[in-house]
Structures are given as C-alpha cells and as structure tokens.
Amino acid sequence: MSRVIVIGAGVVGLSCALRLQHAGHQVDVLARDLPLETTSAVAAAIWYPYRAFPYERVTGWSAASYHEFERLAKEPDTGVRMIEGTEVHRTRTADPWWRSAVPALTRVTTMPAPFADAWSFRAPLVEMPVYLRWLAAQVVEHGGSITRMALTALPDQGEVVVNASGLGARLMAGDHSVMPVRGQVLYVEQFGLDRWWLDSPGPTYVVPRSKDVVVGGSDEEGDWSRTPDPAQAERILQRASVLVPELARARVLRHKVGLRPARPRVRLEEEQVSGSGTAERIIHCYGHGGAGVTLSWGCADEVASLVGPA
Ligand SMILES: Cc1cc2nc3c(=O)[nH]c(=O)nc-3n(C[C@H](O)[C@H](O)[C@H](O)COP(=O)(O)OP(=O)(O)OC[C@H]3O[C@@H](n4cnc5c(N)ncnc54)[C@H](O)[C@@H]3O)c2cc1C
C-alpha cells in the first residue's frame, strides 16, 4: 500500500482522497482550512459547468460527476438530490456547449417576458455543509486522516503528493495564473421552493436546500475581499426576485462570500520532479473556477488513474 498526501480539504481534495482510498492507497489530507471553512462550503451548489476550462475536458469531467452524484442522491445522508430546474435566456439560445454531459435537456417555450428562451433539466444539487461532512467522514472511515496544517510549500516527503489547494496553488505551486473570482451569496429561509433557477447576468441563481434557499450571485475577477457587501446583496435579491417573486418577501438569514479558484485551464497533471527536497511524485489538481463541485468526481477519477494502483 502506498501513502498519498493530499493537500486541501475542499471538495476536490476530499473527492480525490476517497477515490485514491478506493484504489487501495493510504491517504492523509493536510489542509489550512478544514472542510466547512473552505470555498467549497460556500458553493451553492448546483451541478453546472461554469467558469472552468477547457470546454472539452470540462464536459467529460462534468458528465462523470453527474453520474456519480446521481448515484449518491440515492443515499439521503450525502446531502445530494436530483432536482429539476430552469435556466432562462433573454434571446434565442443554442444548446449549451456542455449539452452532452446531461441525459436530457428540454426547451421551455412558454417563458414570460423578459425571457425569450429557456431550458430545463434535472441537475444534482449538493447541500455542501452536509456533503462535505459526509465526504470527510468517508475519508476517515476508510482509514485516512484530515489534519489542519498551513503549509508554505508542498511536502518533500511521501511517495505521492496530490496538490488540491485551490487558490492556495499560487503559493503551493508558485502558480500566479490562479486568480480569485469573488462570489457573494445570501441565504433566505426555505419557503417551499422545490426547483432551481438560473439566469446568466450576475450570474443569478436560486438553489433550494432542506432548510434554506441559496440566492446568488456575483463574479468579480481578481477581487480578494471576503466581506459581504450589503448593496450587492440587495441587487442580487432584486435580480433573483424576477425569477422567483416570493424571494422579495423571504426572511434573509445570512450572507457569505467565497473566492473561486479560477485559472485559464484546470491544472490536472503530474509534474515531472527531479532532485532532492521534493516528493517522489506530485499530481496537481486545482483551478476549477466556478465548477469545483461539478467537476469533482471526474477529476478525482483522473487523479486516481494518474497515481495508479496501490
Ligand atoms: C459563491 C460561490 C458559489 C459557487 N457555486 C458553485 C456551484 O453551484 N457549483 C459548483 O460546481 N461550484 C460552485 N462554486 C465553485 C466551487 O466552490 C469551487 O470551484 C470549489 O470549491 C473549489 O474546490 P477546491 O477543493 O479546489 O478548493 P477549496 O474549497 O478552496 O479548498 C482548498 C483547500 O486547500 C487548502 N489550502 C490552500 N492553501 C493551503 C496551504 N498553504 N496549506 C495547506 N492547505 C492549503 C485550503 O485550506 C482548503 O482546504 C461556487 C463558488 C462560490 C464562491
């Protein structure tokens, strides 16, 4: 059995850890932020390929994750559900580039103004606090560990290191092409909403969960501020109320901001390492932008196949 160290306890690191354990590896996760403190915990989280590149690979990873989430939705403890929802458009719009990743996409021809087009599909909705707790418990149950540790560089010991540090890859891999794309959301009390809505300006989304509804959002490139902006929250709520009018009267519970780890393309590759002072093998898996949940299982499968059998 080989030992793998995974850096990062967000959705990407934990999914990789679990897949590697299934392949027979002993896995230890090291992370500055524990699962519920990560960007992943702020994700809405709807399965949707957004702000992640390149399209061709993202479509494949998204399709793989869709199937895995469909399977996980059969287990209530996971916090994953398959929910029908609608994406609206103000002009006639061609099928999305990721069309092949979902089994069915239905055109909606009856949308009222200002919308001219829309499509509906069943998407995995992932209630992140529940799901991250479940993932972390799975990692521990399979003999792994999750330890808080803020690193200044990738560990120089161990047979294999998987770098799933998200935005932290700026430091961990010296990669300044990873940039924050700030996203603000607010949570309102659940009022009986049972489908999701999505609109591109903003982007605007409304995602129902068991006890609350996530309302988003924003995407400020290069903005490092984690402080919610009250004026922005007001604008988000106004935009979202066009999709779901009940939101205008809903009780606001709290506000949050997360920094998406964006990159011109997801980095999923083995780095060729040489010399002392480095681990024997380093596999990078970061830069998932606005789709880390959506890509998580597809990428974890690929990381496990790069690492190989135990
Ligand atoms: C408002 C918002 C809404 C979103 N909605 C969705 C959605 O609906 N669907 C979707 O698919 N995606 C969504 N996303 C995107 C998604 O949240 C990210 O793509 C995803 O969380 C990235 O996961 P990650 O594991 O790579 O990074 P993170 O969750 O950021 O985890 C990185 C880990 O690396 C650790 N780390 C970093 N630096 C160090 C260091 N120096 N030492 C040790 N550990 C370190 C961190 O502590 C953390 O544990 C949303 C994001 C935001 C902000």
The ligand as a MOL file (V3000), in Angstrom:
LIG
                    3D

  0  0  0     0  0            999 V3000
M  V30 BEGIN CTAB
M  V30 COUNTS 53 58 0 0 0
M  V30 BEGIN ATOM
M  V30 1 C -20.4980 31.8450 -4.2200 0
M  V30 2 C -19.9940 30.5910 -4.8930 0
M  V30 3 C -20.9060 29.7160 -5.4750 0
M  V30 4 C -20.4590 28.5490 -6.1050 0
M  V30 5 N -21.3740 27.7010 -6.6380 0
M  V30 6 C -20.9440 26.5730 -7.2460 0
M  V30 7 C -21.8720 25.6730 -7.7860 0
M  V30 8 O -23.1030 25.8910 -7.7030 0
M  V30 9 N -21.4150 24.5460 -8.4080 0
M  V30 10 C -20.0730 24.2710 -8.5000 0
M  V30 11 O -19.7060 23.2570 -9.0820 0
M  V30 12 N -19.1660 25.1320 -7.9890 0
M  V30 13 C -19.5480 26.2670 -7.3790 0
M  V30 14 N -18.6340 27.1440 -6.8670 0
M  V30 15 C -17.2030 26.8910 -7.1080 0
M  V30 16 C -16.6130 25.9370 -6.0890 0
M  V30 17 O -16.9090 26.3830 -4.7940 0
M  V30 18 C -15.1000 25.8230 -6.2650 0
M  V30 19 O -14.7820 25.5310 -7.6020 0
M  V30 20 C -14.5780 24.7030 -5.3820 0
M  V30 21 O -14.9320 24.9570 -4.0470 0
M  V30 22 C -13.0750 24.5330 -5.4870 0
M  V30 23 O -12.7640 23.4620 -4.6410 0
M  V30 24 P -11.2700 23.1790 -4.1810 0
M  V30 25 O -11.3410 21.9620 -3.3290 0
M  V30 26 O -10.3760 23.1830 -5.3610 0
M  V30 27 O -10.8520 24.4720 -3.3250 0
M  V30 28 P -11.2120 24.9250 -1.8510 0
M  V30 29 O -12.5820 24.5490 -1.4510 0
M  V30 30 O -10.8430 26.3690 -1.7810 0
M  V30 31 O -10.2170 24.0850 -0.9520 0
M  V30 32 C -8.8230 24.3350 -0.9890 0
M  V30 33 C -8.1650 23.6240 0.1680 0
M  V30 34 O -6.7600 23.8180 0.0590 0
M  V30 35 C -6.2760 24.2490 1.3160 0
M  V30 36 N -5.0580 25.0340 1.2000 0
M  V30 37 C -4.8660 26.1300 0.4380 0
M  V30 38 N -3.6420 26.6420 0.6960 0
M  V30 39 C -3.0680 25.8360 1.6250 0
M  V30 40 C -1.8220 25.8370 2.2970 0
M  V30 41 N -0.8940 26.7880 2.0820 0
M  V30 42 N -1.5640 24.8550 3.1980 0
M  V30 43 C -2.4740 23.8940 3.4480 0
M  V30 44 N -3.6850 23.8610 2.8530 0
M  V30 45 C -3.9670 24.8190 1.9540 0
M  V30 46 C -7.4150 25.0630 1.8720 0
M  V30 47 O -7.2420 25.2920 3.2630 0
M  V30 48 C -8.5930 24.1590 1.5310 0
M  V30 49 O -8.6930 23.1360 2.4710 0
M  V30 50 C -19.0580 28.2840 -6.1870 0
M  V30 51 C -18.1580 29.1650 -5.5880 0
M  V30 52 C -18.6070 30.3060 -4.9400 0
M  V30 53 C -17.6170 31.2150 -4.2960 0
M  V30 END ATOM
M  V30 BEGIN BOND
M  V30 1 1 1 2
M  V30 2 1 2 3
M  V30 3 2 2 52
M  V30 4 2 3 4
M  V30 5 1 4 5
M  V30 6 1 4 50
M  V30 7 2 5 6
M  V30 8 1 6 7
M  V30 9 1 6 13
M  V30 10 2 7 8
M  V30 11 1 7 9
M  V30 12 1 9 10
M  V30 13 2 10 11
M  V30 14 1 10 12
M  V30 15 2 12 13
M  V30 16 1 13 14
M  V30 17 1 14 15
M  V30 18 1 14 50
M  V30 19 1 15 16
M  V30 20 1 16 17
M  V30 21 1 16 18
M  V30 22 1 18 19
M  V30 23 1 18 20
M  V30 24 1 20 21
M  V30 25 1 20 22
M  V30 26 1 22 23
M  V30 27 1 23 24
M  V30 28 2 24 25
M  V30 29 1 24 26
M  V30 30 1 24 27
M  V30 31 1 27 28
M  V30 32 2 28 29
M  V30 33 1 28 30
M  V30 34 1 28 31
M  V30 35 1 31 32
M  V30 36 1 32 33
M  V30 37 1 33 34
M  V30 38 1 33 48
M  V30 39 1 34 35
M  V30 40 1 35 36
M  V30 41 1 35 46
M  V30 42 1 36 37
M  V30 43 1 36 45
M  V30 44 2 37 38
M  V30 45 1 38 39
M  V30 46 1 39 40
M  V30 47 2 39 45
M  V30 48 1 40 41
M  V30 49 2 40 42
M  V30 50 1 42 43
M  V30 51 2 43 44
M  V30 52 1 44 45
M  V30 53 1 46 47
M  V30 54 1 46 48
M  V30 55 1 48 49
M  V30 56 2 50 51
M  V30 57 1 51 52
M  V30 58 1 52 53
M  V30 END BOND
M  V30 END CTAB
M  END
